């Protein structure tokens, strides 16, 4: 069974993914616009940072049960954003926003829908 704490964390991760998607919808799905607008970049990057923070709070049982999700990389991204934000590549961040965030949101949705720590 999915632990209540893990469930709450996954829901919050999904909420941050949704906020990123809403930010992209508001500002536009254009890399040049993203690069030119610090408000756009900061909004997305703060959500990515929060996602990484939350991933670090998931139980080991949950993360071990879903090895297809790059939990360590997500956490490492949080650390990069927190400690070396000025050196974060806009291109890589944009790729994360456009490719990884929707995938993470869907993975969280699937885990929550399954209600269990096992694949399914």
Chimera marker file (.cmm) of the C-alpha trace (Angstrom):
<marker_set name="trace">
<marker id="1" x="0.000" y="0.000" z="0.000" r="1" g="1" b="0" radius="0.5"/>
<marker id="2" x="1.061" y="3.529" z="-0.700" r="1" g="1" b="0" radius="0.5"/>
<marker id="3" x="2.015" y="5.314" z="2.508" r="1" g="1" b="0" radius="0.5"/>
<marker id="4" x="0.024" y="8.451" z="3.324" r="1" g="1" b="0" radius="0.5"/>
<marker id="5" x="3.225" y="10.512" z="3.482" r="1" g="1" b="0" radius="0.5"/>
<marker id="6" x="4.374" y="9.298" z="0.064" r="1" g="1" b="0" radius="0.5"/>
<marker id="7" x="0.914" y="9.939" z="-1.342" r="1" g="1" b="0" radius="0.5"/>
<marker id="8" x="0.927" y="13.535" z="-0.084" r="1" g="1" b="0" radius="0.5"/>
<marker id="9" x="4.432" y="14.116" z="-1.440" r="1" g="1" b="0" radius="0.5"/>
<marker id="10" x="3.567" y="12.667" z="-4.853" r="1" g="1" b="0" radius="0.5"/>
<marker id="11" x="0.503" y="14.891" z="-5.010" r="1" g="1" b="0" radius="0.5"/>
<marker id="12" x="2.634" y="17.949" z="-4.236" r="1" g="1" b="0" radius="0.5"/>
<marker id="13" x="5.195" y="16.927" z="-6.868" r="1" g="1" b="0" radius="0.5"/>
<marker id="14" x="2.349" y="16.603" z="-9.368" r="1" g="1" b="0" radius="0.5"/>
<marker id="15" x="1.093" y="20.044" z="-8.355" r="1" g="1" b="0" radius="0.5"/>
<marker id="16" x="4.513" y="21.587" z="-9.028" r="1" g="1" b="0" radius="0.5"/>
<marker id="17" x="4.670" y="19.816" z="-12.397" r="1" g="1" b="0" radius="0.5"/>
<marker id="18" x="1.271" y="21.275" z="-13.202" r="1" g="1" b="0" radius="0.5"/>
<marker id="19" x="2.433" y="24.741" z="-12.138" r="1" g="1" b="0" radius="0.5"/>
<marker id="20" x="5.347" y="24.473" z="-14.565" r="1" g="1" b="0" radius="0.5"/>
<marker id="21" x="2.987" y="23.433" z="-17.345" r="1" g="1" b="0" radius="0.5"/>
<marker id="22" x="0.690" y="26.355" z="-16.507" r="1" g="1" b="0" radius="0.5"/>
<marker id="23" x="3.656" y="28.735" z="-16.541" r="1" g="1" b="0" radius="0.5"/>
<marker id="24" x="4.641" y="27.496" z="-19.997" r="1" g="1" b="0" radius="0.5"/>
<marker id="25" x="1.051" y="27.953" z="-21.159" r="1" g="1" b="0" radius="0.5"/>
<marker id="26" x="0.999" y="31.504" z="-19.786" r="1" g="1" b="0" radius="0.5"/>
<marker id="27" x="4.346" y="32.670" z="-21.203" r="1" g="1" b="0" radius="0.5"/>
<marker id="28" x="4.519" y="30.485" z="-24.317" r="1" g="1" b="0" radius="0.5"/>
<marker id="29" x="6.292" y="27.294" z="-25.294" r="1" g="1" b="0" radius="0.5"/>
<marker id="30" x="9.167" y="29.139" z="-26.938" r="1" g="1" b="0" radius="0.5"/>
<marker id="31" x="12.773" y="28.730" z="-25.823" r="1" g="1" b="0" radius="0.5"/>
<marker id="32" x="13.746" y="32.259" z="-26.801" r="1" g="1" b="0" radius="0.5"/>
<marker id="33" x="10.910" y="33.709" z="-24.727" r="1" g="1" b="0" radius="0.5"/>
<marker id="34" x="11.973" y="31.513" z="-21.812" r="1" g="1" b="0" radius="0.5"/>
<marker id="35" x="15.564" y="32.747" z="-22.076" r="1" g="1" b="0" radius="0.5"/>
<marker id="36" x="14.560" y="36.401" z="-22.374" r="1" g="1" b="0" radius="0.5"/>
<marker id="37" x="12.174" y="36.509" z="-19.406" r="1" g="1" b="0" radius="0.5"/>
<marker id="38" x="13.690" y="36.126" z="-15.938" r="1" g="1" b="0" radius="0.5"/>
<marker id="39" x="10.238" y="35.862" z="-14.339" r="1" g="1" b="0" radius="0.5"/>
<marker id="40" x="9.453" y="32.887" z="-16.592" r="1" g="1" b="0" radius="0.5"/>
<marker id="41" x="12.772" y="31.197" z="-15.828" r="1" g="1" b="0" radius="0.5"/>
<marker id="42" x="12.572" y="31.830" z="-12.093" r="1" g="1" b="0" radius="0.5"/>
<marker id="43" x="9.000" y="30.534" z="-11.826" r="1" g="1" b="0" radius="0.5"/>
<marker id="44" x="9.888" y="27.272" z="-13.537" r="1" g="1" b="0" radius="0.5"/>
<marker id="45" x="13.192" y="26.841" z="-11.743" r="1" g="1" b="0" radius="0.5"/>
<marker id="46" x="11.642" y="27.365" z="-8.314" r="1" g="1" b="0" radius="0.5"/>
<marker id="47" x="9.140" y="24.601" z="-9.043" r="1" g="1" b="0" radius="0.5"/>
<marker id="48" x="11.944" y="22.291" z="-10.207" r="1" g="1" b="0" radius="0.5"/>
<marker id="49" x="13.849" y="23.056" z="-7.018" r="1" g="1" b="0" radius="0.5"/>
<marker id="50" x="10.771" y="22.255" z="-4.917" r="1" g="1" b="0" radius="0.5"/>
<marker id="51" x="10.214" y="18.991" z="-6.799" r="1" g="1" b="0" radius="0.5"/>
<marker id="52" x="13.780" y="17.928" z="-6.021" r="1" g="1" b="0" radius="0.5"/>
<marker id="53" x="13.315" y="18.819" z="-2.370" r="1" g="1" b="0" radius="0.5"/>
<marker id="54" x="10.143" y="16.745" z="-2.173" r="1" g="1" b="0" radius="0.5"/>
<marker id="55" x="11.726" y="13.758" z="-3.932" r="1" g="1" b="0" radius="0.5"/>
<marker id="56" x="14.265" y="13.659" z="-1.121" r="1" g="1" b="0" radius="0.5"/>
<marker id="57" x="11.412" y="13.120" z="1.342" r="1" g="1" b="0" radius="0.5"/>
<marker id="58" x="9.919" y="10.073" z="-0.401" r="1" g="1" b="0" radius="0.5"/>
<marker id="59" x="10.374" y="6.739" z="1.323" r="1" g="1" b="0" radius="0.5"/>
<marker id="60" x="13.088" y="4.389" z="0.176" r="1" g="1" b="0" radius="0.5"/>
<marker id="61" x="10.429" y="1.763" z="-0.401" r="1" g="1" b="0" radius="0.5"/>
<marker id="62" x="8.621" y="3.922" z="-2.924" r="1" g="1" b="0" radius="0.5"/>
<marker id="63" x="11.715" y="5.004" z="-4.816" r="1" g="1" b="0" radius="0.5"/>
<marker id="64" x="13.046" y="1.429" z="-4.903" r="1" g="1" b="0" radius="0.5"/>
<marker id="65" x="9.700" y="0.180" z="-6.198" r="1" g="1" b="0" radius="0.5"/>
<marker id="66" x="9.859" y="2.608" z="-9.142" r="1" g="1" b="0" radius="0.5"/>
<marker id="67" x="13.427" y="2.424" z="-10.477" r="1" g="1" b="0" radius="0.5"/>
<marker id="68" x="12.261" y="3.669" z="-13.885" r="1" g="1" b="0" radius="0.5"/>
<marker id="69" x="11.962" y="7.173" z="-12.398" r="1" g="1" b="0" radius="0.5"/>
<marker id="70" x="15.349" y="8.913" z="-12.048" r="1" g="1" b="0" radius="0.5"/>
<marker id="71" x="14.867" y="9.920" z="-8.391" r="1" g="1" b="0" radius="0.5"/>
<marker id="72" x="18.585" y="10.548" z="-7.783" r="1" g="1" b="0" radius="0.5"/>
<marker id="73" x="18.873" y="12.770" z="-10.838" r="1" g="1" b="0" radius="0.5"/>
<marker id="74" x="15.819" y="14.752" z="-9.770" r="1" g="1" b="0" radius="0.5"/>
<marker id="75" x="17.335" y="15.276" z="-6.344" r="1" g="1" b="0" radius="0.5"/>
<marker id="76" x="20.691" y="16.200" z="-7.877" r="1" g="1" b="0" radius="0.5"/>
<marker id="77" x="18.966" y="18.794" z="-10.061" r="1" g="1" b="0" radius="0.5"/>
<marker id="78" x="17.547" y="20.371" z="-6.909" r="1" g="1" b="0" radius="0.5"/>
<marker id="79" x="21.032" y="20.628" z="-5.466" r="1" g="1" b="0" radius="0.5"/>
<marker id="80" x="22.360" y="22.189" z="-8.653" r="1" g="1" b="0" radius="0.5"/>
<marker id="81" x="19.578" y="24.776" z="-8.695" r="1" g="1" b="0" radius="0.5"/>
<marker id="82" x="20.031" y="25.555" z="-5.010" r="1" g="1" b="0" radius="0.5"/>
<marker id="83" x="23.807" y="25.845" z="-5.000" r="1" g="1" b="0" radius="0.5"/>
<marker id="84" x="24.871" y="26.768" z="-8.536" r="1" g="1" b="0" radius="0.5"/>
<marker id="85" x="21.827" y="28.498" z="-9.999" r="1" g="1" b="0" radius="0.5"/>
<marker id="86" x="23.896" y="31.004" z="-11.967" r="1" g="1" b="0" radius="0.5"/>
<marker id="87" x="25.598" y="28.134" z="-13.783" r="1" g="1" b="0" radius="0.5"/>
<marker id="88" x="22.448" y="26.250" z="-14.769" r="1" g="1" b="0" radius="0.5"/>
<marker id="89" x="22.103" y="25.804" z="-18.526" r="1" g="1" b="0" radius="0.5"/>
<marker id="90" x="18.931" y="27.381" z="-19.903" r="1" g="1" b="0" radius="0.5"/>
<marker id="91" x="18.876" y="24.794" z="-22.711" r="1" g="1" b="0" radius="0.5"/>
<marker id="92" x="19.032" y="21.850" z="-20.291" r="1" g="1" b="0" radius="0.5"/>
<marker id="93" x="16.452" y="23.441" z="-18.011" r="1" g="1" b="0" radius="0.5"/>
<marker id="94" x="14.145" y="24.006" z="-20.984" r="1" g="1" b="0" radius="0.5"/>
<marker id="95" x="14.563" y="20.357" z="-21.990" r="1" g="1" b="0" radius="0.5"/>
<marker id="96" x="13.668" y="19.341" z="-18.421" r="1" g="1" b="0" radius="0.5"/>
<marker id="97" x="10.584" y="21.561" z="-18.522" r="1" g="1" b="0" radius="0.5"/>
<marker id="98" x="9.368" y="20.308" z="-21.890" r="1" g="1" b="0" radius="0.5"/>
<marker id="99" x="10.271" y="16.603" z="-21.638" r="1" g="1" b="0" radius="0.5"/>
<marker id="100" x="10.954" y="15.464" z="-18.094" r="1" g="1" b="0" radius="0.5"/>
<marker id="101" x="8.296" y="17.377" z="-16.157" r="1" g="1" b="0" radius="0.5"/>
<marker id="102" x="5.309" y="15.994" z="-18.123" r="1" g="1" b="0" radius="0.5"/>
<marker id="103" x="6.767" y="12.492" z="-17.792" r="1" g="1" b="0" radius="0.5"/>
<marker id="104" x="7.289" y="12.921" z="-14.043" r="1" g="1" b="0" radius="0.5"/>
<marker id="105" x="3.747" y="14.211" z="-13.616" r="1" g="1" b="0" radius="0.5"/>
<marker id="106" x="2.375" y="11.188" z="-15.455" r="1" g="1" b="0" radius="0.5"/>
<marker id="107" x="4.522" y="8.795" z="-13.405" r="1" g="1" b="0" radius="0.5"/>
<marker id="108" x="3.271" y="10.369" z="-10.166" r="1" g="1" b="0" radius="0.5"/>
<marker id="109" x="-0.305" y="10.093" z="-11.428" r="1" g="1" b="0" radius="0.5"/>
<marker id="110" x="0.189" y="6.395" z="-12.216" r="1" g="1" b="0" radius="0.5"/>
<marker id="111" x="1.701" y="5.632" z="-8.812" r="1" g="1" b="0" radius="0.5"/>
<marker id="112" x="-1.116" y="7.475" z="-7.055" r="1" g="1" b="0" radius="0.5"/>
<marker id="113" x="-3.730" y="5.689" z="-9.173" r="1" g="1" b="0" radius="0.5"/>
<marker id="114" x="-2.208" y="2.307" z="-8.398" r="1" g="1" b="0" radius="0.5"/>
<marker id="115" x="-2.215" y="3.036" z="-4.662" r="1" g="1" b="0" radius="0.5"/>
<marker id="116" x="0.678" y="0.647" z="-4.177" r="1" g="1" b="0" radius="0.5"/>
<marker id="117" x="4.454" y="0.797" z="-4.058" r="1" g="1" b="0" radius="0.5"/>
<marker id="118" x="4.780" y="-1.903" z="-6.699" r="1" g="1" b="0" radius="0.5"/>
<marker id="119" x="4.933" y="-1.280" z="-10.432" r="1" g="1" b="0" radius="0.5"/>
<marker id="120" x="1.561" y="-1.164" z="-12.080" r="1" g="1" b="0" radius="0.5"/>
<link id1="1" id2="2" r="1" g="1" b="0" radius="0.2"/>
<link id1="2" id2="3" r="1" g="1" b="0" radius="0.2"/>
<link id1="3" id2="4" r="1" g="1" b="0" radius="0.2"/>
<link id1="4" id2="5" r="1" g="1" b="0" radius="0.2"/>
<link id1="5" id2="6" r="1" g="1" b="0" radius="0.2"/>
<link id1="6" id2="7" r="1" g="1" b="0" radius="0.2"/>
<link id1="7" id2="8" r="1" g="1" b="0" radius="0.2"/>
<link id1="8" id2="9" r="1" g="1" b="0" radius="0.2"/>
<link id1="9" id2="10" r="1" g="1" b="0" radius="0.2"/>
<link id1="10" id2="11" r="1" g="1" b="0" radius="0.2"/>
<link id1="11" id2="12" r="1" g="1" b="0" radius="0.2"/>
<link id1="12" id2="13" r="1" g="1" b="0" radius="0.2"/>
<link id1="13" id2="14" r="1" g="1" b="0" radius="0.2"/>
<link id1="14" id2="15" r="1" g="1" b="0" radius="0.2"/>
<link id1="15" id2="16" r="1" g="1" b="0" radius="0.2"/>
<link id1="16" id2="17" r="1" g="1" b="0" radius="0.2"/>
<link id1="17" id2="18" r="1" g="1" b="0" radius="0.2"/>
<link id1="18" id2="19" r="1" g="1" b="0" radius="0.2"/>
<link id1="19" id2="20" r="1" g="1" b="0" radius="0.2"/>
<link id1="20" id2="21" r="1" g="1" b="0" radius="0.2"/>
<link id1="21" id2="22" r="1" g="1" b="0" radius="0.2"/>
<link id1="22" id2="23" r="1" g="1" b="0" radius="0.2"/>
<link id1="23" id2="24" r="1" g="1" b="0" radius="0.2"/>
<link id1="24" id2="25" r="1" g="1" b="0" radius="0.2"/>
<link id1="25" id2="26" r="1" g="1" b="0" radius="0.2"/>
<link id1="26" id2="27" r="1" g="1" b="0" radius="0.2"/>
<link id1="27" id2="28" r="1" g="1" b="0" radius="0.2"/>
<link id1="28" id2="29" r="1" g="1" b="0" radius="0.2"/>
<link id1="29" id2="30" r="1" g="1" b="0" radius="0.2"/>
<link id1="30" id2="31" r="1" g="1" b="0" radius="0.2"/>
<link id1="31" id2="32" r="1" g="1" b="0" radius="0.2"/>
<link id1="32" id2="33" r="1" g="1" b="0" radius="0.2"/>
<link id1="33" id2="34" r="1" g="1" b="0" radius="0.2"/>
<link id1="34" id2="35" r="1" g="1" b="0" radius="0.2"/>
<link id1="35" id2="36" r="1" g="1" b="0" radius="0.2"/>
<link id1="36" id2="37" r="1" g="1" b="0" radius="0.2"/>
<link id1="37" id2="38" r="1" g="1" b="0" radius="0.2"/>
<link id1="38" id2="39" r="1" g="1" b="0" radius="0.2"/>
<link id1="39" id2="40" r="1" g="1" b="0" radius="0.2"/>
<link id1="40" id2="41" r="1" g="1" b="0" radius="0.2"/>
<link id1="41" id2="42" r="1" g="1" b="0" radius="0.2"/>
<link id1="42" id2="43" r="1" g="1" b="0" radius="0.2"/>
<link id1="43" id2="44" r="1" g="1" b="0" radius="0.2"/>
<link id1="44" id2="45" r="1" g="1" b="0" radius="0.2"/>
<link id1="45" id2="46" r="1" g="1" b="0" radius="0.2"/>
<link id1="46" id2="47" r="1" g="1" b="0" radius="0.2"/>
<link id1="47" id2="48" r="1" g="1" b="0" radius="0.2"/>
<link id1="48" id2="49" r="1" g="1" b="0" radius="0.2"/>
<link id1="49" id2="50" r="1" g="1" b="0" radius="0.2"/>
<link id1="50" id2="51" r="1" g="1" b="0" radius="0.2"/>
<link id1="51" id2="52" r="1" g="1" b="0" radius="0.2"/>
<link id1="52" id2="53" r="1" g="1" b="0" radius="0.2"/>
<link id1="53" id2="54" r="1" g="1" b="0" radius="0.2"/>
<link id1="54" id2="55" r="1" g="1" b="0" radius="0.2"/>
<link id1="55" id2="56" r="1" g="1" b="0" radius="0.2"/>
<link id1="56" id2="57" r="1" g="1" b="0" radius="0.2"/>
<link id1="57" id2="58" r="1" g="1" b="0" radius="0.2"/>
<link id1="58" id2="59" r="1" g="1" b="0" radius="0.2"/>
<link id1="59" id2="60" r="1" g="1" b="0" radius="0.2"/>
<link id1="60" id2="61" r="1" g="1" b="0" radius="0.2"/>
<link id1="61" id2="62" r="1" g="1" b="0" radius="0.2"/>
<link id1="62" id2="63" r="1" g="1" b="0" radius="0.2"/>
<link id1="63" id2="64" r="1" g="1" b="0" radius="0.2"/>
<link id1="64" id2="65" r="1" g="1" b="0" radius="0.2"/>
<link id1="65" id2="66" r="1" g="1" b="0" radius="0.2"/>
<link id1="66" id2="67" r="1" g="1" b="0" radius="0.2"/>
<link id1="67" id2="68" r="1" g="1" b="0" radius="0.2"/>
<link id1="68" id2="69" r="1" g="1" b="0" radius="0.2"/>
<link id1="69" id2="70" r="1" g="1" b="0" radius="0.2"/>
<link id1="70" id2="71" r="1" g="1" b="0" radius="0.2"/>
<link id1="71" id2="72" r="1" g="1" b="0" radius="0.2"/>
<link id1="72" id2="73" r="1" g="1" b="0" radius="0.2"/>
<link id1="73" id2="74" r="1" g="1" b="0" radius="0.2"/>
<link id1="74" id2="75" r="1" g="1" b="0" radius="0.2"/>
<link id1="75" id2="76" r="1" g="1" b="0" radius="0.2"/>
<link id1="76" id2="77" r="1" g="1" b="0" radius="0.2"/>
<link id1="77" id2="78" r="1" g="1" b="0" radius="0.2"/>
<link id1="78" id2="79" r="1" g="1" b="0" radius="0.2"/>
<link id1="79" id2="80" r="1" g="1" b="0" radius="0.2"/>
<link id1="80" id2="81" r="1" g="1" b="0" radius="0.2"/>
<link id1="81" id2="82" r="1" g="1" b="0" radius="0.2"/>
<link id1="82" id2="83" r="1" g="1" b="0" radius="0.2"/>
<link id1="83" id2="84" r="1" g="1" b="0" radius="0.2"/>
<link id1="84" id2="85" r="1" g="1" b="0" radius="0.2"/>
<link id1="85" id2="86" r="1" g="1" b="0" radius="0.2"/>
<link id1="86" id2="87" r="1" g="1" b="0" radius="0.2"/>
<link id1="87" id2="88" r="1" g="1" b="0" radius="0.2"/>
<link id1="88" id2="89" r="1" g="1" b="0" radius="0.2"/>
<link id1="89" id2="90" r="1" g="1" b="0" radius="0.2"/>
<link id1="90" id2="91" r="1" g="1" b="0" radius="0.2"/>
<link id1="91" id2="92" r="1" g="1" b="0" radius="0.2"/>
<link id1="92" id2="93" r="1" g="1" b="0" radius="0.2"/>
<link id1="93" id2="94" r="1" g="1" b="0" radius="0.2"/>
<link id1="94" id2="95" r="1" g="1" b="0" radius="0.2"/>
<link id1="95" id2="96" r="1" g="1" b="0" radius="0.2"/>
<link id1="96" id2="97" r="1" g="1" b="0" radius="0.2"/>
<link id1="97" id2="98" r="1" g="1" b="0" radius="0.2"/>
<link id1="98" id2="99" r="1" g="1" b="0" radius="0.2"/>
<link id1="99" id2="100" r="1" g="1" b="0" radius="0.2"/>
<link id1="100" id2="101" r="1" g="1" b="0" radius="0.2"/>
<link id1="101" id2="102" r="1" g="1" b="0" radius="0.2"/>
<link id1="102" id2="103" r="1" g="1" b="0" radius="0.2"/>
<link id1="103" id2="104" r="1" g="1" b="0" radius="0.2"/>
<link id1="104" id2="105" r="1" g="1" b="0" radius="0.2"/>
<link id1="105" id2="106" r="1" g="1" b="0" radius="0.2"/>
<link id1="106" id2="107" r="1" g="1" b="0" radius="0.2"/>
<link id1="107" id2="108" r="1" g="1" b="0" radius="0.2"/>
<link id1="108" id2="109" r="1" g="1" b="0" radius="0.2"/>
<link id1="109" id2="110" r="1" g="1" b="0" radius="0.2"/>
<link id1="110" id2="111" r="1" g="1" b="0" radius="0.2"/>
<link id1="111" id2="112" r="1" g="1" b="0" radius="0.2"/>
<link id1="112" id2="113" r="1" g="1" b="0" radius="0.2"/>
<link id1="113" id2="114" r="1" g="1" b="0" radius="0.2"/>
<link id1="114" id2="115" r="1" g="1" b="0" radius="0.2"/>
<link id1="115" id2="116" r="1" g="1" b="0" radius="0.2"/>
<link id1="116" id2="117" r="1" g="1" b="0" radius="0.2"/>
<link id1="117" id2="118" r="1" g="1" b="0" radius="0.2"/>
<link id1="118" id2="119" r="1" g="1" b="0" radius="0.2"/>
<link id1="119" id2="120" r="1" g="1" b="0" radius="0.2"/>
</marker_set>
